[in-house]
């Protein structure tokens, strides 16, 4: 009696932009193809399909990942955010707004990946993660200044064939400043609240 052939497909539930989608996919299907071809989330772009250009960058559990190298079945149970999921209704994410205001794109093909990567870069920097150009990598040193050199190094996995790098760096710098200001405001409000409770 011939052995039963193993199935090459599985049902997976992907949590994308806060919504769950159950799909039956071939085990070889990449997250990129599942997003674009099965869920019609075409903001995530297919560039090199080899993990080198960053056009397909998405956020997996708040960390950036190139979707062309991530299998869809391996993304089950993880929080996936694409460029379509960054805005709050009609309110653009600060990174999206900065790219728009400072013209951080030309053809726009790499822009979704650049934006998703920038969102993660800003959070990684705020958490104190060093980069290859960080002078003082000791944890107690805290986050280094987010200079243009730091931004270029941290964003180096995302290529822009049009060469809009100057505007991209400026957009990341502006969005990081907005995030830092919001964090300081929230910290001040928390301190004031604590003083009021102690009074």
Secondary structure, 3 states (H helix, E strand, C coil): CCCCCCCCEEEEEEEECCEEEEEEEECCCEHHHHHHHHCCCCCCCCCCCCCCCCCCEEEECCEEEEHHHCEHHHHCCCEEECHHHCCECCECCHHHHHHHHCCCCCCCCCHHHHHHHHHHHHHHHHCCCCCCCCCCCCHHHCCCCCCHHHHHHHCCCCCCCCCCHHHHHHHHHHHHHHHHHHHHHHHHHHHHHHHHHHC
